[in-house]
């Protein structure tokens, strides 16, 4: 199901970094994210809800764009 908040997600396993692109165009890298969290988000029914419940506030981040 398309998300109203999250446009795309990518994962760099070598760096354990989850890149989240939001519909607004902003891009953030979330650091030290286990691959299992990425897989769970990728397969979740709602990317936005999963993000708010399991990533936002749990991992350090860097704004890219």
PDBQT receptor file of N, H, CA, C and O in Angstrom, charges set to zero:
ATOM      1  N   UNK A   1       0.846  -1.181   0.000  1.00  0.00    +0.000 N 
ATOM      2  CA  UNK A   1       0.000   0.000   0.000  1.00  0.00    +0.000 C 
ATOM      3  C   UNK A   1       0.890   1.241   0.000  1.00  0.00    +0.000 C 
ATOM      4  O   UNK A   1       1.810   1.326   0.813  1.00  0.00    +0.000 OA
ATOM      5  N   UNK A   2       0.644   2.203  -0.885  1.00  0.00    +0.000 N 
ATOM      6  H   UNK A   2      -0.103   2.134  -1.546  1.00  0.00    +0.000 HD
ATOM      7  CA  UNK A   2       1.433   3.438  -0.892  1.00  0.00    +0.000 C 
ATOM      8  C   UNK A   2       1.231   4.210   0.408  1.00  0.00    +0.000 C 
ATOM      9  O   UNK A   2       0.153   4.195   1.002  1.00  0.00    +0.000 OA
ATOM     10  N   UNK A   3       2.289   4.877   0.826  1.00  0.00    +0.000 N 
ATOM     11  H   UNK A   3       3.164   4.889   0.343  1.00  0.00    +0.000 HD
ATOM     12  CA  UNK A   3       2.242   5.633   2.076  1.00  0.00    +0.000 C 
ATOM     13  C   UNK A   3       1.973   7.102   1.784  1.00  0.00    +0.000 C 
ATOM     14  O   UNK A   3       2.436   7.639   0.777  1.00  0.00    +0.000 OA
ATOM     15  N   UNK A   4       1.232   7.740   2.659  1.00  0.00    +0.000 N 
ATOM     16  H   UNK A   4       0.856   7.304   3.476  1.00  0.00    +0.000 HD
ATOM     17  CA  UNK A   4       0.983   9.176   2.539  1.00  0.00    +0.000 C 
ATOM     18  C   UNK A   4       2.156   9.971   3.091  1.00  0.00    +0.000 C 
ATOM     19  O   UNK A   4       2.226  11.183   2.891  1.00  0.00    +0.000 OA
ATOM     20  N   UNK A   5       3.075   9.310   3.783  1.00  0.00    +0.000 N 
ATOM     21  H   UNK A   5       3.018   8.326   3.946  1.00  0.00    +0.000 HD
ATOM     22  CA  UNK A   5       4.187   9.990   4.450  1.00  0.00    +0.000 C 
ATOM     23  C   UNK A   5       5.536   9.580   3.870  1.00  0.00    +0.000 C 
ATOM     24  O   UNK A   5       6.383  10.432   3.598  1.00  0.00    +0.000 OA
ATOM     25  N   UNK A   6       5.737   8.285   3.681  1.00  0.00    +0.000 N 
ATOM     26  H   UNK A   6       5.050   7.593   3.902  1.00  0.00    +0.000 HD
ATOM     27  CA  UNK A   6       7.025   7.746   3.242  1.00  0.00    +0.000 C 
ATOM     28  C   UNK A   6       6.978   7.478   1.744  1.00  0.00    +0.000 C 
ATOM     29  O   UNK A   6       6.122   6.738   1.260  1.00  0.00    +0.000 OA
ATOM     30  N   UNK A   7       7.911   8.090   1.019  1.00  0.00    +0.000 N 
ATOM     31  H   UNK A   7       8.606   8.691   1.412  1.00  0.00    +0.000 HD
ATOM     32  CA  UNK A   7       7.975   7.915  -0.430  1.00  0.00    +0.000 C 
ATOM     33  C   UNK A   7       8.822   6.706  -0.819  1.00  0.00    +0.000 C 
ATOM     34  O   UNK A   7       8.474   5.964  -1.738  1.00  0.00    +0.000 OA
ATOM     35  N   UNK A   8       9.959   6.512  -0.098  1.00  0.00    +0.000 N 
ATOM     36  H   UNK A   8      10.241   7.114   0.648  1.00  0.00    +0.000 HD
ATOM     37  CA  UNK A   8      10.863   5.401  -0.423  1.00  0.00    +0.000 C 
ATOM     38  C   UNK A   8      11.730   5.083   0.776  1.00  0.00    +0.000 C 
ATOM     39  O   UNK A   8      11.981   5.938   1.626  1.00  0.00    +0.000 OA
ATOM     40  N   UNK A   9      12.189   3.824   0.833  1.00  0.00    +0.000 N 
ATOM     41  H   UNK A   9      11.985   3.130   0.143  1.00  0.00    +0.000 HD
ATOM     42  CA  UNK A   9      13.160   3.419   1.848  1.00  0.00    +0.000 C 
ATOM     43  C   UNK A   9      14.246   2.600   1.177  1.00  0.00    +0.000 C 
ATOM     44  O   UNK A   9      13.988   1.848   0.236  1.00  0.00    +0.000 OA
ATOM     45  N   UNK A  10      15.476   2.759   1.681  1.00  0.00    +0.000 N 
ATOM     46  H   UNK A  10      15.685   3.369   2.445  1.00  0.00    +0.000 HD
ATOM     47  CA  UNK A  10      16.626   2.000   1.200  1.00  0.00    +0.000 C 
ATOM     48  C   UNK A  10      17.424   1.568   2.424  1.00  0.00    +0.000 C 
ATOM     49  O   UNK A  10      17.334   2.186   3.485  1.00  0.00    +0.000 OA
ATOM     50  N   UNK A  11      18.194   0.517   2.270  1.00  0.00    +0.000 N 
ATOM     51  H   UNK A  11      18.267   0.015   1.408  1.00  0.00    +0.000 HD
ATOM     52  CA  UNK A  11      19.005   0.035   3.388  1.00  0.00    +0.000 C 
ATOM     53  C   UNK A  11      20.413  -0.275   2.920  1.00  0.00    +0.000 C 
ATOM     54  O   UNK A  11      20.608  -0.958   1.915  1.00  0.00    +0.000 OA
ATOM     55  N   UNK A  12      21.391   0.231   3.652  1.00  0.00    +0.000 N 
ATOM     56  H   UNK A  12      21.232   0.786   4.469  1.00  0.00    +0.000 HD
ATOM     57  CA  UNK A  12      22.801  -0.062   3.401  1.00  0.00    +0.000 C 
ATOM     58  C   UNK A  12      23.262  -1.002   4.507  1.00  0.00    +0.000 C 
ATOM     59  O   UNK A  12      23.540  -0.564   5.623  1.00  0.00    +0.000 OA
ATOM     60  N   UNK A  13      23.342  -2.279   4.201  1.00  0.00    +0.000 N 
ATOM     61  H   UNK A  13      23.117  -2.634   3.294  1.00  0.00    +0.000 HD
ATOM     62  CA  UNK A  13      23.685  -3.284   5.209  1.00  0.00    +0.000 C 
ATOM     63  C   UNK A  13      25.107  -3.103   5.747  1.00  0.00    +0.000 C 
ATOM     64  O   UNK A  13      25.357  -3.366   6.923  1.00  0.00    +0.000 OA
ATOM     65  N   UNK A  14      26.023  -2.664   4.914  1.00  0.00    +0.000 N 
ATOM     66  H   UNK A  14      25.819  -2.450   3.958  1.00  0.00    +0.000 HD
ATOM     67  CA  UNK A  14      27.411  -2.481   5.347  1.00  0.00    +0.000 C 
ATOM     68  C   UNK A  14      27.516  -1.386   6.410  1.00  0.00    +0.000 C 
ATOM     69  O   UNK A  14      28.370  -1.455   7.294  1.00  0.00    +0.000 OA
ATOM     70  N   UNK A  15      26.652  -0.386   6.321  1.00  0.00    +0.000 N 
ATOM     71  H   UNK A  15      25.958  -0.331   5.603  1.00  0.00    +0.000 HD
ATOM     72  CA  UNK A  15      26.671   0.730   7.275  1.00  0.00    +0.000 C 
ATOM     73  C   UNK A  15      25.527   0.649   8.286  1.00  0.00    +0.000 C 
ATOM     74  O   UNK A  15      25.450   1.472   9.198  1.00  0.00    +0.000 OA
ATOM     75  N   UNK A  16      24.641  -0.332   8.130  1.00  0.00    +0.000 N 
ATOM     76  H   UNK A  16      24.704  -1.001   7.389  1.00  0.00    +0.000 HD
ATOM     77  CA  UNK A  16      23.448  -0.462   8.983  1.00  0.00    +0.000 C 
ATOM     78  C   UNK A  16      22.681   0.854   9.023  1.00  0.00    +0.000 C 
ATOM     79  O   UNK A  16      22.292   1.343  10.084  1.00  0.00    +0.000 OA
ATOM     80  N   UNK A  17      22.476   1.415   7.822  1.00  0.00    +0.000 N 
ATOM     81  H   UNK A  17      22.792   1.018   6.960  1.00  0.00    +0.000 HD
ATOM     82  CA  UNK A  17      21.820   2.712   7.698  1.00  0.00    +0.000 C 
ATOM     83  C   UNK A  17      20.539   2.581   6.885  1.00  0.00    +0.000 C 
ATOM     84  O   UNK A  17      20.533   2.039   5.780  1.00  0.00    +0.000 OA
ATOM     85  N   UNK A  18      19.474   3.083   7.451  1.00  0.00    +0.000 N 
ATOM     86  H   UNK A  18      19.479   3.523   8.349  1.00  0.00    +0.000 HD
ATOM     87  CA  UNK A  18      18.179   3.108   6.781  1.00  0.00    +0.000 C 
ATOM     88  C   UNK A  18      17.946   4.506   6.248  1.00  0.00    +0.000 C 
ATOM     89  O   UNK A  18      17.910   5.466   7.018  1.00  0.00    +0.000 OA
ATOM     90  N   UNK A  19      17.789   4.635   4.958  1.00  0.00    +0.000 N 
ATOM     91  H   UNK A  19      17.819   3.856   4.332  1.00  0.00    +0.000 HD
ATOM     92  CA  UNK A  19      17.496   5.936   4.341  1.00  0.00    +0.000 C 
ATOM     93  C   UNK A  19      15.996   6.001   4.068  1.00  0.00    +0.000 C 
ATOM     94  O   UNK A  19      15.422   5.133   3.409  1.00  0.00    +0.000 OA
ATOM     95  N   UNK A  20      15.390   7.045   4.589  1.00  0.00    +0.000 N 
ATOM     96  H   UNK A  20      15.856   7.749   5.124  1.00  0.00    +0.000 HD
ATOM     97  CA  UNK A  20      13.955   7.250   4.409  1.00  0.00    +0.000 C 
ATOM     98  C   UNK A  20      13.744   8.538   3.632  1.00  0.00    +0.000 C 
ATOM     99  O   UNK A  20      14.203   9.606   4.037  1.00  0.00    +0.000 OA
ATOM    100  N   UNK A  21      13.045   8.422   2.514  1.00  0.00    +0.000 N 
ATOM    101  H   UNK A  21      12.672   7.554   2.185  1.00  0.00    +0.000 HD
ATOM    102  CA  UNK A  21      12.653   9.592   1.728  1.00  0.00    +0.000 C 
ATOM    103  C   UNK A  21      11.172   9.822   1.982  1.00  0.00    +0.000 C 
ATOM    104  O   UNK A  21      10.345   8.931   1.787  1.00  0.00    +0.000 OA
ATOM    105  N   UNK A  22      10.858  11.027   2.419  1.00  0.00    +0.000 N 
ATOM    106  H   UNK A  22      11.530  11.751   2.577  1.00  0.00    +0.000 HD
ATOM    107  CA  UNK A  22       9.474  11.371   2.733  1.00  0.00    +0.000 C 
ATOM    108  C   UNK A  22       8.799  12.019   1.535  1.00  0.00    +0.000 C 
ATOM    109  O   UNK A  22       9.469  12.536   0.642  1.00  0.00    +0.000 OA
ATOM    110  N   UNK A  23       7.497  11.990   1.519  1.00  0.00    +0.000 N 
ATOM    111  H   UNK A  23       6.953  11.570   2.245  1.00  0.00    +0.000 HD
ATOM    112  CA  UNK A  23       6.716  12.576   0.437  1.00  0.00    +0.000 C 
ATOM    113  C   UNK A  23       7.066  14.062   0.283  1.00  0.00    +0.000 C 
ATOM    114  O   UNK A  23       6.996  14.602  -0.821  1.00  0.00    +0.000 OA
ATOM    115  N   UNK A  24       7.434  14.710   1.365  1.00  0.00    +0.000 N 
ATOM    116  H   UNK A  24       7.490  14.271   2.262  1.00  0.00    +0.000 HD
ATOM    117  CA  UNK A  24       7.807  16.127   1.339  1.00  0.00    +0.000 C 
ATOM    118  C   UNK A  24       9.091  16.382   0.553  1.00  0.00    +0.000 C 
ATOM    119  O   UNK A  24       9.387  17.520   0.192  1.00  0.00    +0.000 OA
ATOM    120  N   UNK A  25       9.858  15.307   0.288  1.00  0.00    +0.000 N 
ATOM    121  H   UNK A  25       9.618  14.382   0.582  1.00  0.00    +0.000 HD
ATOM    122  CA  UNK A  25      11.131  15.438  -0.401  1.00  0.00    +0.000 C 
ATOM    123  C   UNK A  25      12.320  15.387   0.538  1.00  0.00    +0.000 C 
ATOM    124  O   UNK A  25      13.458  15.267   0.085  1.00  0.00    +0.000 OA
ATOM    125  N   UNK A  26      12.080  15.475   1.816  1.00  0.00    +0.000 N 
ATOM    126  H   UNK A  26      11.155  15.572   2.183  1.00  0.00    +0.000 HD
ATOM    127  CA  UNK A  26      13.169  15.387   2.783  1.00  0.00    +0.000 C 
ATOM    128  C   UNK A  26      13.687  13.952   2.860  1.00  0.00    +0.000 C 
ATOM    129  O   UNK A  26      12.928  12.988   2.752  1.00  0.00    +0.000 OA
ATOM    130  N   UNK A  27      15.010  13.840   3.052  1.00  0.00    +0.000 N 
ATOM    131  H   UNK A  27      15.627  14.623   3.139  1.00  0.00    +0.000 HD
ATOM    132  CA  UNK A  27      15.667  12.539   3.111  1.00  0.00    +0.000 C 
ATOM    133  C   UNK A  27      16.487  12.477   4.391  1.00  0.00    +0.000 C 
ATOM    134  O   UNK A  27      17.254  13.392   4.692  1.00  0.00    +0.000 OA
ATOM    135  N   UNK A  28      16.318  11.393   5.141  1.00  0.00    +0.000 N 
ATOM    136  H   UNK A  28      15.695  10.650   4.896  1.00  0.00    +0.000 HD
ATOM    137  CA  UNK A  28      17.049  11.199   6.386  1.00  0.00    +0.000 C 
ATOM    138  C   UNK A  28      17.699   9.826   6.390  1.00  0.00    +0.000 C 
ATOM    139  O   UNK A  28      17.135   8.858   5.880  1.00  0.00    +0.000 OA
ATOM    140  N   UNK A  29      18.900   9.750   6.976  1.00  0.00    +0.000 N 
ATOM    141  H   UNK A  29      19.358  10.537   7.390  1.00  0.00    +0.000 HD
ATOM    142  CA  UNK A  29      19.558   8.481   7.236  1.00  0.00    +0.000 C 
ATOM    143  C   UNK A  29      19.410   8.178   8.721  1.00  0.00    +0.000 C 
ATOM    144  O   UNK A  29      19.748   9.007   9.566  1.00  0.00    +0.000 OA
ATOM    145  N   UNK A  30      18.907   6.992   9.036  1.00  0.00    +0.000 N 
ATOM    146  H   UNK A  30      18.633   6.318   8.349  1.00  0.00    +0.000 HD
ATOM    147  CA  UNK A  30      18.789   6.522  10.416  1.00  0.00    +0.000 C 
ATOM    148  C   UNK A  30      19.912   5.525  10.643  1.00  0.00    +0.000 C 
ATOM    149  O   UNK A  30      20.100   4.589   9.866  1.00  0.00    +0.000 OA
ATOM    150  N   UNK A  31      20.655   5.740  11.718  1.00  0.00    +0.000 N 
ATOM    151  H   UNK A  31      20.503   6.501  12.350  1.00  0.00    +0.000 HD
ATOM    152  CA  UNK A  31      21.919   5.036  11.943  1.00  0.00    +0.000 C 
ATOM    153  C   UNK A  31      21.767   3.841  12.872  1.00  0.00    +0.000 C 
ATOM    154  O   UNK A  31      20.931   3.835  13.775  1.00  0.00    +0.000 OA
ATOM    155  N   UNK A  32      22.593   2.831  12.629  1.00  0.00    +0.000 N 
ATOM    156  H   UNK A  32      23.273   2.835  11.895  1.00  0.00    +0.000 HD
ATOM    157  CA  UNK A  32      22.642   1.617  13.455  1.00  0.00    +0.000 C 
ATOM    158  C   UNK A  32      21.292   0.900  13.528  1.00  0.00    +0.000 C 
ATOM    159  O   UNK A  32      20.882   0.418  14.584  1.00  0.00    +0.000 OA
ATOM    160  N   UNK A  33      20.623   0.844  12.394  1.00  0.00    +0.000 N 
ATOM    161  H   UNK A  33      20.956   1.235  11.536  1.00  0.00    +0.000 HD
ATOM    162  CA  UNK A  33      19.321   0.176  12.303  1.00  0.00    +0.000 C 
ATOM    163  C   UNK A  33      19.560  -1.273  11.877  1.00  0.00    +0.000 C 
ATOM    164  O   UNK A  33      20.163  -1.515  10.831  1.00  0.00    +0.000 OA
ATOM    165  N   UNK A  34      19.099  -2.229  12.664  1.00  0.00    +0.000 N 
ATOM    166  H   UNK A  34      18.609  -2.033  13.513  1.00  0.00    +0.000 HD
ATOM    167  CA  UNK A  34      19.256  -3.635  12.267  1.00  0.00    +0.000 C 
ATOM    168  C   UNK A  34      18.498  -3.946  10.968  1.00  0.00    +0.000 C 
ATOM    169  O   UNK A  34      17.441  -3.374  10.703  1.00  0.00    +0.000 OA
ATOM    170  N   UNK A  35      19.042  -4.840  10.183  1.00  0.00    +0.000 N 
ATOM    171  H   UNK A  35      19.901  -5.306  10.398  1.00  0.00    +0.000 HD
ATOM    172  CA  UNK A  35      18.415  -5.198   8.915  1.00  0.00    +0.000 C 
ATOM    173  C   UNK A  35      16.989  -5.723   9.131  1.00  0.00    +0.000 C 
ATOM    174  O   UNK A  35      16.121  -5.528   8.280  1.00  0.00    +0.000 OA
ATOM    175  N   UNK A  36      16.750  -6.386  10.261  1.00  0.00    +0.000 N 
ATOM    176  H   UNK A  36      17.455  -6.545  10.952  1.00  0.00    +0.000 HD
ATOM    177  CA  UNK A  36      15.416  -6.915  10.547  1.00  0.00    +0.000 C 
ATOM    178  C   UNK A  36      14.378  -5.795  10.641  1.00  0.00    +0.000 C 
ATOM    179  O   UNK A  36      13.219  -5.979  10.269  1.00  0.00    +0.000 OA
ATOM    180  N   UNK A  37      14.803  -4.640  11.138  1.00  0.00    +0.000 N 
ATOM    181  H   UNK A  37      15.744  -4.490  11.440  1.00  0.00    +0.000 HD
ATOM    182  CA  UNK A  37      13.891  -3.490  11.245  1.00  0.00    +0.000 C 
ATOM    183  C   UNK A  37      13.541  -2.989   9.847  1.00  0.00    +0.000 C 
ATOM    184  O   UNK A  37      12.385  -2.674   9.567  1.00  0.00    +0.000 OA
ATOM    185  N   UNK A  38      14.544  -2.916   8.971  1.00  0.00    +0.000 N 
ATOM    186  H   UNK A  38      15.484  -3.172   9.199  1.00  0.00    +0.000 HD
ATOM    187  CA  UNK A  38      14.290  -2.520   7.581  1.00  0.00    +0.000 C 
ATOM    188  C   UNK A  38      13.318  -3.486   6.909  1.00  0.00    +0.000 C 
ATOM    189  O   UNK A  38      12.370  -3.057   6.252  1.00  0.00    +0.000 OA
ATOM    190  N   UNK A  39      13.549  -4.776   7.068  1.00  0.00    +0.000 N 
ATOM    191  H   UNK A  39      14.319  -5.125   7.601  1.00  0.00    +0.000 HD
ATOM    192  CA  UNK A  39      12.674  -5.776   6.443  1.00  0.00    +0.000 C 
ATOM    193  C   UNK A  39      11.252  -5.654   6.982  1.00  0.00    +0.000 C 
ATOM    194  O   UNK A  39      10.283  -5.737   6.228  1.00  0.00    +0.000 OA
ATOM    195  N   UNK A  40      11.140  -5.457   8.278  1.00  0.00    +0.000 N 
ATOM    196  H   UNK A  40      11.928  -5.389   8.891  1.00  0.00    +0.000 HD
ATOM    197  CA  UNK A  40       9.805  -5.313   8.878  1.00  0.00    +0.000 C 
ATOM    198  C   UNK A  40       9.106  -4.073   8.339  1.00  0.00    +0.000 C 
ATOM    199  O   UNK A  40       7.906  -4.111   8.067  1.00  0.00    +0.000 OA
ATOM    200  N   UNK A  41       9.837  -2.974   8.179  1.00  0.00    +0.000 N 
ATOM    201  H   UNK A  41      10.812  -2.942   8.400  1.00  0.00    +0.000 HD
ATOM    202  CA  UNK A  41       9.222  -1.760   7.637  1.00  0.00    +0.000 C 
ATOM    203  C   UNK A  41       8.830  -1.968   6.182  1.00  0.00    +0.000 C 
ATOM    204  O   UNK A  41       7.741  -1.579   5.760  1.00  0.00    +0.000 OA
ATOM    205  N   UNK A  42       9.730  -2.587   5.417  1.00  0.00    +0.000 N 
ATOM    206  H   UNK A  42      10.615  -2.903   5.760  1.00  0.00    +0.000 HD
ATOM    207  CA  UNK A  42       9.483  -2.825   3.992  1.00  0.00    +0.000 C 
ATOM    208  C   UNK A  42       8.227  -3.670   3.769  1.00  0.00    +0.000 C 
ATOM    209  O   UNK A  42       7.497  -3.463   2.799  1.00  0.00    +0.000 OA
ATOM    210  N   UNK A  43       7.983  -4.610   4.660  1.00  0.00    +0.000 N 
ATOM    211  H   UNK A  43       8.576  -4.778   5.447  1.00  0.00    +0.000 HD
ATOM    212  CA  UNK A  43       6.843  -5.513   4.481  1.00  0.00    +0.000 C 
ATOM    213  C   UNK A  43       5.609  -5.100   5.285  1.00  0.00    +0.000 C 
ATOM    214  O   UNK A  43       4.586  -5.784   5.256  1.00  0.00    +0.000 OA
ATOM    215  N   UNK A  44       5.710  -3.981   6.001  1.00  0.00    +0.000 N 
ATOM    216  H   UNK A  44       6.542  -3.425   6.025  1.00  0.00    +0.000 HD
ATOM    217  CA  UNK A  44       4.573  -3.547   6.823  1.00  0.00    +0.000 C 
ATOM    218  C   UNK A  44       3.446  -3.009   5.947  1.00  0.00    +0.000 C 
ATOM    219  O   UNK A  44       3.676  -2.531   4.836  1.00  0.00    +0.000 OA
ATOM    220  N   UNK A  45       2.242  -3.094   6.463  1.00  0.00    +0.000 N 
ATOM    221  H   UNK A  45       2.055  -3.482   7.365  1.00  0.00    +0.000 HD
ATOM    222  CA  UNK A  45       1.066  -2.592   5.749  1.00  0.00    +0.000 C 
ATOM    223  C   UNK A  45       1.142  -1.079   5.601  1.00  0.00    +0.000 C 
ATOM    224  O   UNK A  45       0.807  -0.540   4.546  1.00  0.00    +0.000 OA
ATOM    225  N   UNK A  46       1.580  -0.393   6.652  1.00  0.00    +0.000 N 
ATOM    226  H   UNK A  46       1.851  -0.832   7.509  1.00  0.00    +0.000 HD
ATOM    227  CA  UNK A  46       1.697   1.060   6.638  1.00  0.00    +0.000 C 
ATOM    228  C   UNK A  46       3.113   1.468   7.009  1.00  0.00    +0.000 C 
ATOM    229  O   UNK A  46       3.534   1.319   8.156  1.00  0.00    +0.000 OA
ATOM    230  N   UNK A  47       3.847   1.987   6.025  1.00  0.00    +0.000 N 
ATOM    231  H   UNK A  47       3.505   2.109   5.093  1.00  0.00    +0.000 HD
ATOM    232  CA  UNK A  47       5.225   2.417   6.279  1.00  0.00    +0.000 C 
ATOM    233  C   UNK A  47       5.263   3.569   7.280  1.00  0.00    +0.000 C 
ATOM    234  O   UNK A  47       6.141   3.616   8.141  1.00  0.00    +0.000 OA
ATOM    235  N   UNK A  48       4.314   4.494   7.169  1.00  0.00    +0.000 N 
ATOM    236  H   UNK A  48       3.600   4.456   6.470  1.00  0.00    +0.000 HD
ATOM    237  CA  UNK A  48       4.267   5.646   8.061  1.00  0.00    +0.000 C 
ATOM    238  C   UNK A  48       4.011   5.252   9.507  1.00  0.00    +0.000 C 
ATOM    239  O   UNK A  48       4.668   5.762  10.415  1.00  0.00    +0.000 OA
ATOM    240  N   UNK A  49       3.073   4.359   9.725  1.00  0.00    +0.000 N 
ATOM    241  H   UNK A  49       2.539   3.945   8.988  1.00  0.00    +0.000 HD
ATOM    242  CA  UNK A  49       2.777   3.902  11.086  1.00  0.00    +0.000 C 
ATOM    243  C   UNK A  49       3.970   3.132  11.636  1.00  0.00    +0.000 C 
ATOM    244  O   UNK A  49       4.364   3.340  12.784  1.00  0.00    +0.000 OA
ATOM    245  N   UNK A  50       4.547   2.251  10.836  1.00  0.00    +0.000 N 
ATOM    246  H   UNK A  50       4.227   2.082   9.904  1.00  0.00    +0.000 HD
ATOM    247  CA  UNK A  50       5.717   1.501  11.301  1.00  0.00    +0.000 C 
ATOM    248  C   UNK A  50       6.840   2.459  11.664  1.00  0.00    +0.000 C 
ATOM    249  O   UNK A  50       7.475   2.307  12.707  1.00  0.00    +0.000 OA
ATOM    250  N   UNK A  51       7.086   3.440  10.813  1.00  0.00    +0.000 N 
ATOM    251  H   UNK A  51       6.570   3.564   9.966  1.00  0.00    +0.000 HD
ATOM    252  CA  UNK A  51       8.137   4.424  11.081  1.00  0.00    +0.000 C 
ATOM    253  C   UNK A  51       7.898   5.118  12.421  1.00  0.00    +0.000 C 
ATOM    254  O   UNK A  51       8.813   5.223  13.238  1.00  0.00    +0.000 OA
ATOM    255  N   UNK A  52       6.692   5.583  12.646  1.00  0.00    +0.000 N 
ATOM    256  H   UNK A  52       5.948   5.497  11.982  1.00  0.00    +0.000 HD
ATOM    257  CA  UNK A  52       6.382   6.301  13.894  1.00  0.00    +0.000 C 
ATOM    258  C   UNK A  52       6.476   5.415  15.122  1.00  0.00    +0.000 C 
ATOM    259  O   UNK A  52       6.858   5.888  16.192  1.00  0.00    +0.000 OA
ATOM    260  N   UNK A  53       6.140   4.154  14.993  1.00  0.00    +0.000 N 
ATOM    261  H   UNK A  53       5.830   3.770  14.123  1.00  0.00    +0.000 HD
ATOM    262  CA  UNK A  53       6.127   3.259  16.153  1.00  0.00    +0.000 C 
ATOM    263  C   UNK A  53       7.469   2.594  16.442  1.00  0.00    +0.000 C 
ATOM    264  O   UNK A  53       7.727   2.198  17.579  1.00  0.00    +0.000 OA
ATOM    265  N   UNK A  54       8.333   2.465  15.421  1.00  0.00    +0.000 N 
ATOM    266  H   UNK A  54       8.124   2.786  14.498  1.00  0.00    +0.000 HD
ATOM    267  CA  UNK A  54       9.539   1.663  15.608  1.00  0.00    +0.000 C 
ATOM    268  C   UNK A  54      10.858   2.345  15.247  1.00  0.00    +0.000 C 
ATOM    269  O   UNK A  54      11.924   1.824  15.575  1.00  0.00    +0.000 OA
ATOM    270  N   UNK A  55      10.807   3.480  14.588  1.00  0.00    +0.000 N 
ATOM    271  H   UNK A  55       9.941   3.902  14.321  1.00  0.00    +0.000 HD
ATOM    272  CA  UNK A  55      12.053   4.113  14.153  1.00  0.00    +0.000 C 
ATOM    273  C   UNK A  55      12.196   5.526  14.718  1.00  0.00    +0.000 C 
ATOM    274  O   UNK A  55      13.212   5.845  15.336  1.00  0.00    +0.000 OA
ATOM    275  N   UNK A  56      11.201   6.360  14.515  1.00  0.00    +0.000 N 
ATOM    276  H   UNK A  56      10.376   6.101  14.013  1.00  0.00    +0.000 HD
ATOM    277  CA  UNK A  56      11.246   7.741  15.000  1.00  0.00    +0.000 C 
ATOM    278  C   UNK A  56      11.420   7.742  16.518  1.00  0.00    +0.000 C 
ATOM    279  O   UNK A  56      10.633   7.144  17.251  1.00  0.00    +0.000 OA
ATOM    280  N   UNK A  57      12.467   8.427  16.969  1.00  0.00    +0.000 N 
ATOM    281  H   UNK A  57      13.107   8.913  16.373  1.00  0.00    +0.000 HD
ATOM    282  CA  UNK A  57      12.740   8.505  18.396  1.00  0.00    +0.000 C 
ATOM    283  C   UNK A  57      13.570   7.356  18.947  1.00  0.00    +0.000 C 
ATOM    284  O   UNK A  57      13.976   7.386  20.108  1.00  0.00    +0.000 OA
ATOM    285  N   UNK A  58      13.827   6.338  18.120  1.00  0.00    +0.000 N 
ATOM    286  H   UNK A  58      13.497   6.313  17.177  1.00  0.00    +0.000 HD
ATOM    287  CA  UNK A  58      14.603   5.177  18.570  1.00  0.00    +0.000 C 
ATOM    288  C   UNK A  58      16.030   5.157  18.020  1.00  0.00    +0.000 C 
ATOM    289  O   UNK A  58      16.922   4.560  18.621  1.00  0.00    +0.000 OA
ATOM    290  N   UNK A  59      16.239   5.806  16.883  1.00  0.00    +0.000 N 
ATOM    291  H   UNK A  59      15.514   6.291  16.395  1.00  0.00    +0.000 HD
ATOM    292  CA  UNK A  59      17.546   5.778  16.235  1.00  0.00    +0.000 C 
ATOM    293  C   UNK A  59      18.026   7.195  15.955  1.00  0.00    +0.000 C 
ATOM    294  O   UNK A  59      17.232   8.083  15.644  1.00  0.00    +0.000 OA
ATOM    295  N   UNK A  60      19.338   7.395  16.069  1.00  0.00    +0.000 N 
ATOM    296  H   UNK A  60      19.983   6.674  16.321  1.00  0.00    +0.000 HD
ATOM    297  CA  UNK A  60      19.914   8.679  15.682  1.00  0.00    +0.000 C 
ATOM    298  C   UNK A  60      19.764   8.833  14.182  1.00  0.00    +0.000 C 
ATOM    299  O   UNK A  60      19.689   7.847  13.448  1.00  0.00    +0.000 OA
ATOM    300  N   UNK A  61      19.722  10.075  13.735  1.00  0.00    +0.000 N 
ATOM    301  H   UNK A  61      19.784  10.875  14.331  1.00  0.00    +0.000 HD
ATOM    302  CA  UNK A  61      19.518  10.322  12.321  1.00  0.00    +0.000 C 
ATOM    303  C   UNK A  61      20.317  11.516  11.861  1.00  0.00    +0.000 C 
ATOM    304  O   UNK A  61      20.765  12.340  12.658  1.00  0.00    +0.000 OA
ATOM    305  N   UNK A  62      20.486  11.588  10.537  1.00  0.00    +0.000 N 
ATOM    306  H   UNK A  62      20.122  10.919   9.890  1.00  0.00    +0.000 HD
ATOM    307  CA  UNK A  62      21.124  12.715   9.875  1.00  0.00    +0.000 C 
ATOM    308  C   UNK A  62      20.219  13.138   8.726  1.00  0.00    +0.000 C 
ATOM    309  O   UNK A  62      19.757  12.303   7.949  1.00  0.00    +0.000 OA
ATOM    310  N   UNK A  63      19.971  14.436   8.624  1.00  0.00    +0.000 N 
ATOM    311  H   UNK A  63      20.347  15.115   9.255  1.00  0.00    +0.000 HD
ATOM    312  CA  UNK A  63      19.194  14.928   7.488  1.00  0.00    +0.000 C 
ATOM    313  C   UNK A  63      20.130  15.027   6.277  1.00  0.00    +0.000 C 
ATOM    314  O   UNK A  63      21.199  15.632   6.361  1.00  0.00    +0.000 OA
ATOM    315  N   UNK A  64      19.725  14.436   5.164  1.00  0.00    +0.000 N 
ATOM    316  H   UNK A  64      18.857  13.944   5.096  1.00  0.00    +0.000 HD
ATOM    317  CA  UNK A  64      20.513  14.434   3.941  1.00  0.00    +0.000 C 
ATOM    318  C   UNK A  64      20.065  15.558   3.013  1.00  0.00    +0.000 C 
ATOM    319  O   UNK A  64      20.893  16.304   2.490  1.00  0.00    +0.000 OA
ATOM    320  N   UNK A  65      18.752  15.679   2.809  1.00  0.00    +0.000 N 
ATOM    321  H   UNK A  65      18.079  15.073   3.234  1.00  0.00    +0.000 HD
ATOM    322  CA  UNK A  65      18.160  16.743   1.959  1.00  0.00    +0.000 C 
ATOM    323  C   UNK A  65      17.015  17.384   2.700  1.00  0.00    +0.000 C 
ATOM    324  O   UNK A  65      16.376  18.297   2.178  1.00  0.00    +0.000 OA
TER     325      UNK A  65
